[in-house]
Amino acid sequence: MATRHPTAWMGEAYRDLVSKDFDWKLRTLQSASAPRCTVDGKKVIMLCSNNYLNLSTHPKLKAAATSVIEEFGVGSGSVRPIAGNMAIHEELERRVARFKRVEASLVYQTGFATNQGLIAQLADKGDIIISDELNHGSIIDGVRLTKAERGVYPHNDMAGLEKLLKESDGTYQKILVISDGVFSMDGDVAPVKEIVELCERFGAMSYIDDAHGEGVLGEGGRGAASHFHVEGRVTVEVGTFSKAFGVVGGYCAGGKDLRSYAYNKSRSWLLSGSHPPMVAAACIAAIDVLETEPQHVERLWENTRYFKEQMQSIGFDIGRSVTPITPAMCGESAKAVALSKALFAAGVFALPIVFPMVARDKARIRNIVTAGLSRADLDEALRAYEDAGRKVKVL
Ligand SMILES: *Cc1c(COP(=O)(O)O)cnc(C)c1O
């Protein structure tokens, strides 16, 4: 008999996480994700979803999803390169390209699968990938799948990027520069115009993962490239349907060659089942809504401005955020955890972000303002913040 139990290590690893308080304590929604929802049996104001425009419950998206089920069923039956490429998938890609004002797009199952499958194919031995130090984990995983050299520049530091580009010029065959558009922990924005200009100067590819910028920044929510007036000049724009678009899925957008190359090469795309037709239908409806109902993006920014101003006047430090992602900085982890608990007791759902996700002394509550919150919802949340902030001595 073997003395080793094959899975004993799992329980040990888990208990180690618990002892350090690094384990995820999963919350359970008993309602739709909405401005007022039910979490762990309690009615709360939602302040931590990515559902920026509240499209996940928009009547047009629900109707679009239900209307295709009768005719097309609930699954696509295959991966897209074999028998799972439906007309509705291609229609969605044409709609994304039109919305983003670029030649073409390719839809993946998720934003994560987009980064993992695509970055892995954009650089190889003899090439270099240059990343912002705070890029999203799915970008890091994509980079890890390549044999390319890696360079990392300090967060949003364009002199640092330029230095790496100068050093790489002439040394590597291809240069790929990758940055988040909006950084999800701090809510700050990458200087996309400068990144694009530097890439153009050095003949490098630019890759902007705008998961938190699509539906939020730019004209009608067209994202960071629109916000910085560089539409059509970013080599690869990546977005997700799981945040402001309210559904699920990922995409890359850019030139025709990018699309053809990407679908022939990305393993996450080639080897994984395509979206159910109802998902594609709901995503198309989300683009329809963005193109015809500008009020959602407007409301999002009205709410964002109000919440940020009020949080600051109450005395909270909201860091360097310039988007609906609004941190309430707390310092040490224990304070952020205590503040979140006190907020929940007062009917506000907002989760702490602590080490190792951010530095030890940069623990915070991360709030995400959404369009569907009423002024009364925001005022109630702000009152809870003021009381709870005093109680746990963050204020
Ligand atoms: C959320 C996020 C992703 C993952 O998108 P999914 O579609 O949810 O898989 C990728 N990149 C960034 C920057 C994100 O914030």
PDBQT file of the ligand as one rigid body, heavy atoms in Angstrom, charges set to zero:
ROOT
HETATM    1  C1  LIG A 401     -12.594  40.627 -16.907  1.00  0.00    +0.000 C 
HETATM    2  C2  LIG A 401     -11.389  40.747 -17.731  1.00  0.00    +0.000 A 
HETATM    3  C3  LIG A 401     -11.028  39.750 -18.647  1.00  0.00    +0.000 A 
HETATM    4  C4  LIG A 401     -11.803  38.454 -18.741  1.00  0.00    +0.000 C 
HETATM    5  O1  LIG A 401     -12.984  38.622 -19.456  1.00  0.00    +0.000 OA
HETATM    6  P1  LIG A 401     -14.073  37.449 -19.428  1.00  0.00    +0.000 P 
HETATM    7  O2  LIG A 401     -14.847  37.684 -20.684  1.00  0.00    +0.000 OA
HETATM    8  O3  LIG A 401     -14.902  37.627 -18.212  1.00  0.00    +0.000 OA
HETATM    9  O4  LIG A 401     -13.343  36.155 -19.458  1.00  0.00    +0.000 OA
HETATM   10  C5  LIG A 401      -9.916  39.943 -19.421  1.00  0.00    +0.000 A 
HETATM   11  N1  LIG A 401      -9.173  41.073 -19.321  1.00  0.00    +0.000 NA
HETATM   12  C6  LIG A 401      -9.483  42.046 -18.446  1.00  0.00    +0.000 A 
HETATM   13  C7  LIG A 401      -8.636  43.268 -18.387  1.00  0.00    +0.000 C 
HETATM   14  C8  LIG A 401     -10.586  41.912 -17.620  1.00  0.00    +0.000 A 
HETATM   15  O5  LIG A 401     -10.877  42.871 -16.742  1.00  0.00    +0.000 OA
ENDROOT
TORSDOF 0
